């Protein structure tokens, strides 16, 4: 499935999954699908360091999965079909340690199967780990590991205004509100990166944004620069804070301006909270 931006106005990708393309990042996917990065990691069971590959399918919704209850319903055929990553449990023997080991009379009868008794607990451990990662009751309302793994890299030391000019439209948190700041100026004036980072998108595929640049600053923050006249950087390029990345224009809109956004973990935030 290719990217389809024709159904939405401001970059919201529709579908049950997203096919990764070269140059995509989890934060870009969260940006165009309006999903939380931590949810995407949890839905797709992505291990640290959360690397994705071209052609990979990224689920955008929580999978339908019900973990089996310990000691009951040991052969749920439907469960095995719905959750292929979990080892088959048609030979579930979790009750054995609590039922048969208590009876001394049974010990002599099972002396010919010592290996089976030792192997089953190891399967139990692997299976329990799988269930715990997919989502147990204790983990459903707790942010996954990326939130703790990125705490050391979740701040930008210095933010800069992306261009000079008058703010003609402020940020609004409403559903149909403005997701950033609109700054008026002259065609061709410099647009600079608000902070150091890596360009994760440079193009015009998102309708309503014109020539757009998205810069990833760290594991939490992105910035977006829309309606540019010329794009001066390419995807994958590292940029410094204050480096010229585009020129102001009116692509995708009627007037010359810059539409500037800052996103925290895929969600739009008010840029004025960060700018000097």
N, C-alpha and C positions, 0 to 999 in steps of 0.2 A: 504494500500500500504506500503510494507516494503522498507527500504532503499535500493537503488540500486546504487552501486558505479562502476559497471562493464563497464559503457559506457564512463567514464571520466578518465582522467589521474591524475588530481591533486585535487580531492575532490569536483568537481562541480556536485551537484545533479540535475538531470533532471526530470521535471514533472510540472504539473500545481498546485499541492499542495503537502504538506509533512505531513505524519502521525506521530504525536509526540510519542516518545517512552520514557520509564522511564529513567530519568536522563538527558533528552534533555533540553536545554535552548534556548532562542531566539537567543543568540549569536552563539551557536553551529549550529543552523539551518541556520543562516545567513552565517556561515563559509562554510558549505558544499553545500549551494545553490548559493553562491556568490551574495547574496542580501543584501541590506542595512537594518539594524534592524528597523530603523524608518519606512521604507516602509512596512515591514512585520506587524508592529503594525497598520499602517494606513489601509492596505489591509484587515486586519482581525478585525478591530474595537476593539482592545484589550483595556480594561479599566485599569487604574492604579490599582495595581502595575504590570500589564502586565504578569500575571501568566498564564502558559499553563499546560495542563494535558495530561497524556498518552491517546492515542487514538484520540486526537483532530486533526482535519484537519487544517493545516496552508496554506492559499492561498499564492502562490508565485508570482501572477500577480495581477494587479489592476482589481477589478471587473467592469464589464460593467454595469454602472448605470448612468441614466440621471435623474436629479431632475426635477419634474414638475414645470412649470411656474405658478406663483401666478395668480389666477383668470382666467386661461385658461386651456382647456382640463381637465375638472374636473373628467372625467371618463375614464382614459386610461387603458384599460384592460391589455394590454401588460406590462405596468409598474408594475401593481400589481403582475403579475406573475414573473417578473424579479427581483423584490426587495421585498421579503417577510418580511424583518425586518421593512419596513416602513408601518405604519397603512394604511388600505384601505382608499382611498380618493374619493370613489364614491359619498360621501355626502359632498363634499368640499363646504364650505360656507364662504370662505375668503372674497368674494366680499360684503357680507351682511352689514358689518359695514360701508362701504363707499357708498352704494347705497340706502339701505332702511331706514337707520336711519336719512337721510337728509330730507326725506319727512314727514312732520308732519301728513299728512292724513293717513299714514300707521300705526302710533303708536297705535291707538285705535283698529285697526283690528288685531294686533298681541299681544294683551294683554293676550291672553290665552296660549301663548307659552314662558313665561319668562324663564323657565328652559332650553329650547333648546338653547336660545340665550346665556345663561351663560356657558353652557357646551362646545359649539363649540369652543370658543376661547381657552379653555384649551387643546383641541385636536390639535388646530393650533400650540400651543406652543410646545407640545411634538413632533409633526411632524417636526417642523422647527428645533428643536434640533437634531433630528435624521439626517435630511438632512445636517445640518451643520457639524456633526461629520464625516459623510461619505465623505464629501468633497465638499465645495462650491467654487465659484470662488475666494473667499478671502483666502481660506485655501490651495488651490492646490499647490501653490508655496512657502508655509511656512512650516518649519519643525514642526511636531506635538509636543505635550506637553512633551514627554520624553526628548527632547533636553534641555528644561528648567528645568525639574524635576531632571536631573542628573548633572547639572552644579556644584553642591556642591560635587560631587563624581566622577569627571572626570579626576583626576590626580593621578599618582603614585608617591609617595614621593621619592622613590629611586629605580633605576634599577641596576641590577647586570649582569655581563657576565654569561651566563649559563654554560660555561665550559672553560677550558684553551686550547689554540691551535692556529693554524694559519688559518686565513680566506682565504679559497681557492676559494671562489666565492661570490661576493658581490650582494647586492640587485639591482634589475632592475625593473623599473616600466612598461616595455613593456608588451604587451598582452601575449607573450610567455616567458617573462623574469623570473628571479629568484625572488620568492616572499619573500625571506628572506636572511639569511647568511648561508653559508656552512662552518663549522669549522672542520678542520682535527684534529685527535688525535689518541689515542691508545684505543684498544678495552677494555672495562671495566672501563675506567676512569669516574669519577663522572659527572653527569649532574644535575645541581641545578636549582631551580625555580628562574627566573629573578626578581621576586617580590612576595609579599604575595598574596594569592588568594585561589580559590576553584577549584579543579580538576573537569572539566566538561566532559572530555573524556579521556579514557585510554584503548587503544585497537589497533587493526590492520585492521580495516574494510576499511580504505581509501587507495586504491591502489596507489602506488607511494610514500607513506610515511612510510611504514613499521610499526614498533611498535611506536605508536604516543601518546603523552600526550598533552592535551590542558588545560591551566589554565586560569580561568576568574579572573582578578584582581579587576575590578570594573564594573560599568555599561557601560563603553566605551572600555576598553582594555582587549585583550586576548593575550596569548603567546602560541606558539606551538613548540614542540620538537619532531623531527622525526628521524627515522632510529636507534632507540635505541636497545640495546641488551636485557636489562631487564627493565621492568616497575616496579617501587617500590611503586607506589601510586595507589589508586583506585578512581573511580568517586564519587564525593560528599565529598571527603576528603579535609580538609583545610590544606594549606601548608604555610610556612614562606619563606620570601626572603632568598635565599642561602641554603634552605633545599634540600638535595639530593632526587631526584625523579626518576632517572633512571641511567643506565650505557650506555656508548657510544657503538655503534655497527654498523652493516652494513645491517640491515633488510630493504628490499625494495630497496636496491642500491648495487653497486659493491664494494665500498670502505668504510672503517671505517670513519665515520664523523657524525657530528650533523647538521641537517638542522633546523635552528631556525628562527621563525617568530614572529613578533609583529603585531597585528591587532587592528585598531582603528575603532570602530563602524562597524566591519565586513570587513573592507578593509585593505589590506596589506600596511604597511608603512615601511620605511627604519629603521631597528633596530639601526643603528649607530647614528641616531638622538636622541636616548634615552639612549644608553649605555654610561657609563663613559669612 
